[in-house]
Amino acid sequence: MRELLKKLKIDYLLVNSTNECLVEYSELSENARYKLTGFSGSTGDALITSDKIYLFVDGRYHIQAEQEAKRGITVVKLQLGQSQDKEIRKLIDKNKILGIAAKKVSQARLESFKGFNVKLLDVDPINNYTEPHSDKYYKVSTKPRKFKTKDTVLVTNLEEVSYLTGYRDFSKEFSSKIWAKLLVKDDDYILFTDNKACEDYLKLYDKEIVVDKNTISAYDYSLIKKPKHKPSKIKELKSKKTQSELKSYKKAFEMTDKAMMGIRDYINSKNNLSEYAIAARLKEEFALAGAKGLSFKSIVAINQNSALAHYSKSSKNVKLKDGDLVLIDCGAYFEDGLATDITRVFVKGEPSELQKEVYTMVLKAFLKAFKSEAKTGYQLDKIAHRVLDDKIDGFNFSHGLGHGIGINVHEAPPALNQSKIAKTTIENGMCFTIEPGLYNPEYFGIRLENSCYKKGGKIYSFAKMGYEGKLINYDILTKQEKEWLKDFKVL
């Protein structure tokens, strides 16, 4: 790595987890951070210095990063509310040169390093491989809303391009997005399915182009002669689902519930099942329910593995025996390309008292948040953390309460955590998850997740999949919570 820094004439190198489209779930073959460190999580970047390689991970990935990171990697475990880039900036001498791949960093993130000596690299020196993408798109039945603007706007966020065009592409795993860029000009759409064609157009266009610095790469931004930044209005538009989209989502979750019930029956009817076997059968259950593909890699985690919030190994060697817990976090894309997301925990045989206590406390946190009249995701997150924080010795709630859902399984707004964006009001039509959890790496983790939507100022659940009656300790529930639980099936 020292030789590489010397060759590039830089002192540090930021190694991103994103690909050139800045998507959250990039293929591992495109993920430079994975190639460098061996860590397979969806987020978290690395920094190469003259003597160390640092890997930055949030609370969901602390244990996974320890297990996966290559020898010699220094894992920086970020706590709730702690900024990755703030910690990176602490490690950098402003008088030295930081190298960043121009196509794998947003313009806004680049500008957060203002005052530092940054050298933009045209090519990612760790991994410059780009997966080929299909240009055979599928037209969805939900009618996209017209984006009206007097500006000439370049849209580079793939979810927003997919949303405005009404096209989806199911050729890639864990995605329904089309891989294209869109220029909105004089009420016309110019769709670029080829990056080179878009770059050539931008180099020649000599009028003002409006962009969102949060989603455009520093490379594309540099090609525009007269760029003007405006926060994306499309992001807000697509966050509030139409009646047609809500109807489509309800249908998609009916099928998701069906797949989830199918895997529950499979687990109960078979013995000695491995995580791998359960994950494989789950994929079949979704296909039988009509899914076009999974919305993310399913998490099937038994016992201690369930304490890893984003565990995704699905081992052939870890098998479910009597008294074991299995956590399943999964979702899929159906015909309209909207991501579903649900988490349930099952037990083989009879549960222990500790399993029941933790499960019931997590259920209490869900019910409290779900029935709350709180206006923001920030407030909802606070409610759930008050129920769970420091309540059961050794068990921690180490992540935010939830996230928005849509064309991507993670969407913002809304957000249910302690970030600035979470302080904005959750409006009618917004769709989001509520997913409290408690985790102890010596024992197990429990997370219960429902995808929800807001209508008439109230929160409703898309998922109708019930909760495990034998895992509920009713003595822990209040009278009010028992009433709330009647809205859901107890299996």
Salt bridges, closest charged atoms under 4 A:
GLU24 OE2 - HIS410 ND1 2.63
GLU27 OE2 - LYS172 NZ 3.78
ASP45 OD2 - ARG109 NH1 2.69
ASP58 OD2 - ARG60 NH2 2.73
GLU66 OE2 - LYS77 NZ 2.19
GLU68 OE2 - LYS313 NZ 3.27
ASP85 OD1 - ARG109 NH2 2.72
GLU87 OE2 - LYS90 NZ 3.15
GLU111 OE2 - LYS213 NZ 3.09
ASP124 OD2 - LYS104 NZ 2.84
GLU131 OE1 - LYS172 NZ 3.72
ASP151 OD2 - LYS230 NZ 2.78
GLU159 OE1 - LYS238 NZ 3.45
ASP186 OD2 - LYS185 NZ 3.57
ASP200 OD2 - LYS196 NZ 3.05
ASP220 OD2 - LYS181 NZ 2.60
GLU245 OE1 - ARG145 NH2 3.84
GLU285 OE2 - ARG281 NE 3.04
ASP329 OD2 - ARG447 NH2 2.95
ASP341 OD2 - HIS403 NE2 3.26
ASP381 OD1 - HIS385 NE2 3.69
ASP389 OD1 - HIS385 ND1 3.03
GLU411 OE1 - LYS238 NZ 3.11
GLU411 OE2 - LYS241 NZ 3.00
GLU427 OE1 - LYS240 NZ 3.15
GLU435 OE2 - HIS403 NE2 3.02
GLU435 OE1 - ARG447 NE 3.73
GLU449 OE2 - HIS403 NE2 3.92
GLU468 OE2 - ARG264 NE 2.62
GLU481 OE1 - LYS364 NZ 2.73
GLU483 OE2 - LYS486 NZ 2.89
ASP487 OD2 - LYS371 NZ 2.61
